[in-house]
Amino acid sequence: MESKIRARLEEIRTFLQNDGGDLEIVSIEGKNVNLKLVGACGCCPHAMVTLKSGIERDLREQIDPEIVVNRVTE
Protein backbone atom coordinates (compact mmCIF):
# COMPACT_ATOMS: atom_id res chain seq x y z
CA MET A 1 0.00 0.00 0.00
CA GLU A 2 2.87 2.39 0.74
CA SER A 3 4.07 2.28 -2.85
CA LYS A 4 0.57 3.10 -4.11
CA ILE A 5 0.33 6.04 -1.69
CA ARG A 6 3.75 7.36 -2.73
CA ALA A 7 2.88 7.07 -6.43
CA ARG A 8 -0.40 8.92 -5.96
CA LEU A 9 1.27 11.66 -3.90
CA GLU A 10 3.76 12.17 -6.73
CA GLU A 11 0.82 12.82 -9.06
CA ILE A 12 -0.79 15.21 -6.58
CA ARG A 13 2.48 17.14 -6.14
CA THR A 14 2.21 18.54 -9.66
CA PHE A 15 -1.01 20.36 -8.73
CA LEU A 16 0.62 21.88 -5.64
CA GLN A 17 3.73 22.83 -7.59
CA ASN A 18 1.58 24.67 -10.14
CA ASP A 19 0.46 26.93 -7.28
CA GLY A 20 3.99 27.50 -5.95
CA GLY A 21 3.83 24.88 -3.23
CA ASP A 22 4.83 21.28 -2.68
CA LEU A 23 4.63 18.47 -0.19
CA GLU A 24 7.20 16.35 1.59
CA ILE A 25 6.44 12.85 2.78
CA VAL A 26 7.56 12.67 6.40
CA SER A 27 6.38 9.11 7.00
CA ILE A 28 3.83 6.53 6.00
CA GLU A 29 2.84 4.16 8.79
CA GLY A 30 0.19 1.77 7.58
CA LYS A 31 -2.77 3.96 6.66
CA ASN A 32 -1.41 7.06 8.44
CA VAL A 33 0.31 9.48 6.08
CA ASN A 34 2.33 12.32 7.60
CA LEU A 35 3.02 15.18 5.22
CA LYS A 36 4.71 18.55 5.40
CA LEU A 37 3.44 21.26 3.09
CA VAL A 38 6.17 23.60 1.84
CA GLY A 39 6.47 26.68 -0.33
CA ALA A 40 3.24 28.60 -0.83
CA CYS A 41 1.26 25.68 0.64
CA GLY A 42 3.25 25.75 3.89
CA CYS A 43 2.04 29.20 4.89
CA CYS A 44 -1.37 29.11 3.22
CA PRO A 45 -4.33 29.64 5.57
CA HIS A 46 -6.14 26.87 3.68
CA ALA A 47 -3.42 24.24 4.23
CA MET A 48 -5.65 21.98 6.36
CA VAL A 49 -8.37 22.12 3.71
CA THR A 50 -5.78 21.09 1.13
CA LEU A 51 -4.71 18.18 3.32
CA LYS A 52 -8.11 16.90 4.37
CA SER A 53 -10.49 17.86 1.56
CA GLY A 54 -7.90 17.51 -1.17
CA ILE A 55 -5.09 15.04 -0.53
CA GLU A 56 -6.77 12.80 2.08
CA ARG A 57 -10.01 12.61 0.08
CA ASP A 58 -8.12 11.70 -3.08
CA LEU A 59 -6.07 8.99 -1.36
CA ARG A 60 -9.23 7.55 0.21
CA GLU A 61 -11.05 7.48 -3.12
CA GLN A 62 -8.13 6.11 -5.13
CA ILE A 63 -6.48 3.70 -2.67
CA ASP A 64 -8.20 2.99 0.67
CA PRO A 65 -11.11 4.70 2.47
CA GLU A 66 -9.34 4.42 5.85
CA ILE A 67 -6.27 6.48 4.99
CA VAL A 68 -5.66 9.42 7.33
CA VAL A 69 -3.44 12.35 6.34
CA ASN A 70 -1.77 14.36 9.11
CA ARG A 71 0.09 17.64 8.81
CA VAL A 72 3.61 17.89 10.17
CA THR A 73 4.73 21.47 10.67
CA GLU A 74 8.36 21.02 11.77
Secondary structure, DSSP 8 states (H G I E B T S, - for coil): -HHHHHHHHHHHHHHHHHTTEEEEEEEEETTEEEEEEEETTTT-TTHHHIIIIIIIHHHHHHT-TT-EEEE---
